[in-house]
C-alpha cells in the first residue's frame, strides 16, 4: 500500500467528495451550532462498520474513532466546518443559498476531504495498527470551537495531530508546510474615543473624536515600525471605524476596531500594550477619553519538526518533490488548531487550490473574499494526504 495508492483511491471517490463539499457550501452555517452540516456528514459516515462516533455536548462537533488491526498510537485528523458572515459574490452553480453566509475560507472542502479519508481508511483498517481519530469542528472562525472540543476530551490519548487548510492563492495541488510557527496569534481590539458633541460649524466648541481616530490609525503603523523589531513580525490592522450619523453634527464618540497578529509571546504583549497606550495618550492629548479592550484570540500555530517532516515525505510521494515546498515564513492568518498543537505534537499544512482559470494565483480572490473559489480537483489530493499521513504515522506502508 503506497501513497500513490491513496491518491488513486481518493480520485475514485472525488465525485462523491465534491458533491458533499457543494452540499455543505450551499447551506453554510456559522458559529458553534451547525446542525445541518453535522447531519450531512453523519449521513455519510454515521453507520460505517468499526467507526465509533461521538457528538459534541455543547457544540455540534463530531469525533469518530477508527481502530486498526492491533493496539498502537492514536493520530488525530481535524477539519473545521463553519462558514463566514459574508454574502457570496462568486458565480458558481452551487453558490450559498443563504444571504450573508458563505464558505469563504474553504471549511466545506476541509470537511469533505476528511469524510473522504474516513471512507477510505474504514475500508482498510487491516492496513494499520493503533487508531485514527477524525475531528469535525465547528466554530473555528473566532468562536474557539476547538477549545470546546478539548474540554470534551477530543485530545484524550492522542499522540499526534494533523490538519490541512486549502489555499486559493497557491497553485492547485501544491503543498506547503514548515517547522515552527506556520500561523500567527490573533488578538482583537476595540477603542471607543469619547469627546464632546457639537455643531460641525463650530469644532472649537466641541471635542471632536474623529480626528483623534484618524491620528490613532496612523500612529499604530508608526508604532509597529518604530517600537517592534523588524525581525519579529507584527501586523496591526484597523478594520472598522464608526462615528456620527449626519453631516452637520460632531459626534460624541467614535469607535475603532482591528486585529493584532504576532508570532511570539513578547511581541504579542508589546503590541497589545502599544494599542492601549496610544489610544489613551492621543485621546488625552486632545482632551478626549478612551476606553480600550484587547481580546486575546488564538495563539501561534507551531508545527513540530518531526510531524512537519512526515508531512513533507508523504506529500512528496503524492504530488512529487517539486510540488512540495518549505514555506520561508509563516502566514499571518490564525487558526484555532493552534490550541491542539500547544498540547500534542503535530503539523498544519497548506494545500494549493487555485482555480484553473486564474493565471496568477497570488492575484486571485483569497480566503475571506466574497469571490473566493477553489479548484475541486485538489480535494482528491487533500483526501490522499490525510489517508497517507495516517497510514505512515501508524506504521503502515504508505
C-alpha positions in Angstrom: 0.0 0.0 0.0 1.7 3.2 -1.2 0.9 6.9 -1.2 0.2 6.7 -4.9 -2.5 4.1 -4.0 -4.0 6.6 -1.6 -4.3 9.2 -4.3 -5.9 6.8 -6.7 -8.4 5.8 -4.0 -9.2 9.5 -3.4 -9.6 10.2 -7.1 -12.1 7.4 -7.4 -14.1 9.0 -4.6 -13.7 12.5 -5.9 -17.2 12.9 -7.4 -18.8 12.0 -4.0 -16.3 14.2 -2.1 -17.1 17.1 -4.4 -20.8 16.5 -4.1 -20.6 16.7 -0.3 -18.5 19.8 -0.5 -21.0 21.5 -2.7 -24.0 20.4 -0.5 -22.2 21.9 2.6 -21.3 25.0 0.5 -24.9 25.7 -0.5 -26.2 25.6 3.1 -23.5 27.4 5.1 -23.8 27.7 8.9 -21.7 29.9 11.2 -20.6 29.6 14.8 -20.7 26.7 17.1 -24.0 25.3 16.1 -24.0 23.7 12.7 -26.8 21.1 12.8 -27.4 20.8 9.0 -23.6 20.4 8.3 -23.3 17.9 11.1 -26.2 15.8 9.6 -24.8 15.9 6.1 -21.5 14.4 7.4 -23.3 11.8 9.7 -25.4 10.7 6.7 -22.2 9.5 5.1 -20.1 8.2 7.9 -22.6 7.6 10.8 -23.1 3.9 10.2 -19.7 2.8 9.0 -18.6 -0.5 10.5 -15.9 -0.2 13.1 -16.3 3.6 13.4 -17.2 4.9 16.9 -19.0 8.2 16.6 -19.5 10.7 19.4 -21.3 14.0 19.0 -20.4 17.2 21.0 -22.4 18.0 24.1 -22.1 21.8 23.9 -21.3 22.2 20.2 -22.2 20.4 17.0 -18.9 18.6 16.7 -18.3 15.1 15.5 -15.5 12.9 16.8 -15.1 9.5 15.2 -12.6 6.8 16.2 -11.4 4.1 13.8 -9.4 1.3 15.3 -6.8 -0.7 13.3 -5.7 -4.3 13.3 -3.9 -4.1 16.7 -3.3 -1.6 19.5 -1.0 1.3 18.9 -0.8 5.1 18.9 -3.6 7.5 18.1 -3.4 10.1 15.4 -5.9 13.0 15.2 -7.0 14.3 11.8 -9.0 17.5 12.1 -11.3 19.5 9.8 -13.3 22.6 10.6 -16.9 23.1 9.2 -18.1 26.6 9.8 -18.7 29.4 7.3 -18.3 33.2 7.5 -20.8 36.0 7.7 -20.2 37.1 4.1 -22.6 37.3 1.1 -21.2 35.2 -1.7 -20.4 37.0 -5.0 -18.7 34.2 -6.8 -20.8 32.9 -9.7 -20.8 29.2 -9.2 -23.7 26.8 -9.7 -23.6 25.6 -6.0 -23.4 29.1 -4.5 -24.7 29.8 -1.0 -28.4 29.8 -0.7 -28.3 32.0 2.4 -27.7 35.7 2.1 -25.0 36.8 4.5 -23.3 33.4 4.9 -20.6 31.9 2.7 -17.9 29.2 2.9 -15.2 31.8 2.1 -12.4 30.0 4.0 -12.7 26.5 2.5 -14.1 24.7 5.6 -16.6 23.0 3.3 -13.7 21.5 1.5 -11.9 20.6 4.7 -14.9 18.7 5.9 -15.5 16.9 2.6 -11.8 15.8 2.3 -11.8 14.4 5.8 -15.0 12.5 5.1 -13.3 11.0 2.1 -10.4 9.9 4.3 -12.8 8.3 6.7 -14.4 6.2 3.9 -11.0 5.1 2.5 -9.4 4.2 5.9 -12.6 2.4 7.1 -12.2 0.0 4.1 -8.5 -0.6 5.0 -8.5 -1.0 8.8 -6.3 -4.1 8.5 -3.5 -1.9 7.0 -2.6 -0.1 10.2 -2.3 -0.5 13.9 -3.5 1.9 16.5 -6.3 4.4 16.0 -7.3 7.3 13.8 -9.5 9.9 15.4 -11.4 12.2 13.0 -12.4 15.5 14.4 -15.0 17.6 12.7 -15.0 21.0 14.4 -17.5 23.9 14.4 -16.7 27.5 15.4 -13.1 27.9 14.1 -13.8 31.5 12.9 -13.3 33.3 16.2 -15.5 31.1 18.3 -12.9 28.9 19.9 -14.6 25.7 18.7 -11.6 23.6 19.3 -11.4 24.7 22.9 -14.9 23.3 23.4 -13.8 20.0 21.9 -10.7 19.8 24.0 -12.9 20.3 27.1 -15.0 17.4 25.9 -12.0 15.1 25.5 -11.0 15.2 21.8 -7.3 15.1 22.7 -7.6 12.3 25.3 -4.9 9.7 24.5 -3.9 11.5 21.2 -0.2 11.1 20.3 -0.1 13.4 17.2 -2.4 15.7 15.3 -2.6 16.9 11.7 -4.7 19.4 9.7 -4.9 20.8 6.2 -6.0 24.3 5.1 -6.8 25.0 1.4 -5.1 28.0 -0.1 -6.7 29.5 -3.2 -3.7 31.7 -3.8 -1.4 28.7 -4.3 -1.2 26.6 -7.5 -3.5 23.6 -7.3 -2.1 20.6 -5.5 1.0 22.4 -4.2 1.6 21.5 -0.6 3.3 23.9 1.8 4.4 23.4 5.3 7.2 24.4 7.7 8.8 23.6 11.0 8.0 26.0 13.8 5.4 28.8 13.5 3.1 28.5 10.5 0.3 30.8 11.5 0.1 33.8 13.8 -1.5 34.6 17.1 -4.6 36.8 16.6 -6.0 39.3 19.1 -8.7 41.8 18.6 -9.0 45.4 19.9 -11.8 47.9 20.3 -11.2 51.6 21.2 -14.0 54.0 22.0 -12.9 57.6 22.0 -15.2 60.0 23.7 -15.2 63.7 23.3 -17.9 66.3 23.4 -20.5 66.7 20.6 -21.3 70.0 19.0 -22.2 71.7 15.8 -20.0 70.9 12.8 -19.6 74.6 12.0 -18.0 75.3 15.4 -15.5 72.5 16.2 -13.7 74.8 18.7 -16.7 74.5 21.0 -16.6 70.7 20.9 -14.1 67.9 21.4 -14.1 66.1 18.1 -13.2 62.4 18.4 -12.9 61.8 14.7 -9.5 63.5 14.1 -8.3 61.5 17.1 -9.3 58.3 15.4 -7.5 59.3 12.2 -4.4 60.2 14.1 -4.6 56.9 16.1 -4.8 54.8 12.9 -1.6 56.4 11.6 0.1 56.2 15.0 -0.5 52.5 15.2 1.5 51.9 12.0 4.4 54.1 13.2 4.4 52.2 16.5 4.9 48.9 14.6 7.8 50.2 12.6 9.5 52.1 15.4 8.9 50.0 18.6 8.8 46.4 17.3 11.8 44.7 15.9 11.8 44.3 12.2 12.9 40.7 12.8 9.8 39.9 14.8 6.8 40.3 12.5 3.7 42.1 13.8 0.6 43.3 11.9 -1.9 45.8 13.4 -4.8 46.4 11.0 -7.8 48.7 11.7 -10.8 47.0 10.1 -13.7 49.2 11.3 -14.2 52.9 12.2 -17.7 54.2 13.2 -18.6 57.7 14.2 -21.6 60.0 13.8 -24.8 59.7 11.8 -25.1 63.0 9.9 -23.1 65.7 8.2 -23.6 68.7 10.5 -23.0 67.2 13.9 -19.7 66.5 15.6 -20.3 63.1 17.3 -19.8 62.5 21.0 -17.7 59.4 20.4 -16.0 57.3 17.7 -15.1 53.6 17.7 -12.0 51.9 16.1 -11.7 48.2 15.9 -9.0 45.9 14.4 -6.7 42.9 14.8 -3.2 42.3 16.1 -1.1 39.5 14.5 2.2 38.3 16.1 4.4 35.3 16.2 5.8 35.2 19.7 4.7 36.0 23.2 6.9 39.0 23.8 5.8 40.8 20.6 2.2 39.9 21.3 2.4 41.5 24.7 4.3 44.6 23.4 1.8 45.1 20.5 -1.3 44.9 22.8 0.3 47.3 25.3 1.0 49.8 22.4 -2.6 49.6 21.2 -3.8 50.6 24.7 -1.1 53.3 25.4 -1.5 55.1 22.1 -5.3 55.2 22.4 -5.2 56.7 25.9 -2.3 59.1 25.2 -3.6 60.5 22.0 -7.1 60.9 23.4 -5.8 62.7 26.5 -3.7 65.0 24.3 -6.9 66.1 22.5 -9.0 66.4 25.6 -10.9 63.2 25.0 -11.1 59.9 26.9 -10.5 56.4 25.6 -12.0 53.0 26.6 -9.8 50.2 25.3 -10.4 46.5 25.1 -7.9 43.9 23.8 -9.4 40.4 23.5 -6.9 37.6 23.3 -7.6 35.3 20.4 -5.9 32.2 19.1 -2.2 31.6 19.9 0.6 31.0 17.4 0.2 27.7 15.4 3.5 25.9 15.8 4.4 22.8 13.8 6.5 20.1 15.4 9.7 19.3 13.4 9.1 15.5 13.2 5.5 16.0 12.3 6.3 18.5 9.6 9.0 16.2 8.2 6.4 13.4 8.0 4.0 15.7 6.0 6.8 16.6 3.6 7.7 12.9 2.9 4.1 11.9 2.4 3.4 15.0 0.2 6.4 14.3 -2.0 5.1 10.8 -2.6 1.7 12.1 -3.6 2.3 15.2 -5.6 6.0 15.0 -6.4 9.0 16.7 -4.8 8.8 19.9 -6.9 5.2 20.4 -5.7 6.2 20.4 -2.0 7.9 23.4 -0.5 9.2 24.6 2.8 7.4 27.8 3.5 10.0 30.5 4.0 7.8 32.3 6.5 4.5 31.9 8.4 1.3 33.3 7.1 -0.2 35.9 9.4 -3.6 34.3 9.4 -4.6 32.4 12.5 -6.3 29.1 13.3 -7.5 27.5 16.5 -5.7 24.3 15.6 -3.0 26.2 17.5 -4.7 25.0 20.7 -4.2 21.4 19.6 -0.5 21.9 18.8 0.1 23.5 22.1 -0.8 20.2 23.7 0.3 17.5 21.3 2.9 17.3 18.6 1.6 17.7 15.0 1.5 19.9 12.0 -0.7 22.1 9.8 -0.1 22.3 6.1 -1.5 24.4 3.2 -3.0 22.8 0.1 -2.9 24.8 -3.0 -6.4 25.0 -4.6 -6.3 27.9 -7.1 -8.9 27.6 -9.8 -7.5 26.7 -13.2 -9.0 29.8 -14.9 -6.8 32.2 -12.7 -3.4 32.7 -14.4 -1.7 34.3 -11.4 -2.7 32.5 -8.2 -1.3 35.3 -6.0 -3.7 37.8 -7.6 -6.8 35.7 -7.3 -9.5 36.1 -4.7 -8.2 35.0 -1.3 -9.8 33.3 1.6 -12.4 35.5 3.4 -13.3 37.1 0.0 -16.8 37.0 -1.3 -15.3 35.9 -4.7 -13.3 33.0 -3.3 -13.4 29.8 -5.3 -11.5 26.5 -5.2 -10.1 24.0 -7.7 -12.1 21.0 -6.7 -9.6 18.6 -8.2 -7.4 19.4 -5.2 -9.9 17.7 -3.0 -8.5 14.3 -4.0 -5.0 15.4 -3.1 -6.1 16.6 0.3 -8.0 13.4 1.0 -5.0 11.3 0.0 -2.7 13.4 2.2 -5.0 12.6 5.2 -5.0 8.9 4.4 -1.3 8.6 3.7 -0.3 10.7 6.8 -2.4 8.4 9.0 -1.0 5.2 7.4 2.6 6.3 7.7 2.3 7.5 11.2 0.6 4.3 12.3 3.2 2.1 10.8 1.6 1.0 7.6 3.5 1.1 4.3 2.3 4.4 2.9 
